[in-house]
Structures are given as C-alpha cells and as structure tokens.
C-alpha cells in the first residue's frame, strides 16, 4: 500500500453495535479488520476463478471439496 493515512468513516451506532454483536467482536477495530480480511479473501478467490476460467477440465475438479 502506498500510504498509511488513517481514514474516518461515519457509521450509525446502532448499525455498528448490531454488526459487532452478530460477529461477536469486542472492538470496532477488530470488526473492521475482520471485514477487510474477508473482503480481501473474496477478491483473491474471484481473481483465481477469472484466471482459471476455461482452463480446467472436468476431470481436474475435485467435486468433493465443493
């Protein structure tokens, strides 16, 4: 990443508390870090899918993992 400048985001307290309870996290920073990690993982998986699209044969896919 280019910079490490902190950002400020406005989120209504009820919405934030609801997500924190649902995720069972204690701090706002823990919630934000978890959400960012999940989004990064989602983006990586989509990239892998795009890169392998049309390149795999059916026999190469282990459907037990799906």
ZAMARGU-4260 file (C-alpha; in steps of 0.2 Angstrom, whole numbers, plus 5000, padded with zeros to 4 digits):
<rodrens>
0) 5000/5000/5000 | 5006/5017/4996 | 5001/5027/5012 | 4996/5023/5029 | 4985/5038/5032
5) 4970/5034/5044 | 4953/5037/5037 | 4937/5042/5046 | 4921/5034/5042 | 4904/5038/5049
10) 4893/5023/5054 | 4877/5025/5064 | 4880/5017/5081 | 4865/5005/5081 | 4871/4998/5064
15) 4889/4996/5071 | 4883/4988/5088 | 4872/4976/5078 | 4887/4970/5067 | 4898/4969/5082
20) 4886/4958/5092 | 4882/4947/5077 | 4901/4945/5074 | 4905/4943/5092 | 4919/4955/5092
25) 4923/4967/5106 | 4931/4982/5097 | 4927/4992/5082 | 4944/4990/5075 | 4943/4971/5077
30) 4926/4971/5067 | 4934/4982/5053 | 4950/4971/5052 | 4939/4956/5051 | 4928/4963/5037
35) 4943/4969/5027 | 4952/4952/5028 | 4936/4944/5022 | 4934/4956/5008 | 4952/4953/5003
40) 4950/4935/5003 | 4934/4936/4992 | 4944/4947/4979 | 4958/4934/4979 | 4946/4920/4976
45) 4937/4929/4962 | 4954/4933/4954 | 4959/4915/4954 | 4942/4910/4946 | 4944/4923/4932
50) 4962/4916/4929 | 4957/4898/4928 | 4941/4901/4919 | 4940/4889/4904 | 4957/4881/4908
55) 4952/4867/4919 | 4945/4850/4913 | 4930/4842/4922 | 4942/4828/4927 | 4953/4841/4936
60) 4940/4847/4948 | 4938/4838/4964 | 4919/4840/4967 | 4921/4833/4985 | 4928/4850/4990
65) 4913/4859/4983
</rodrens>
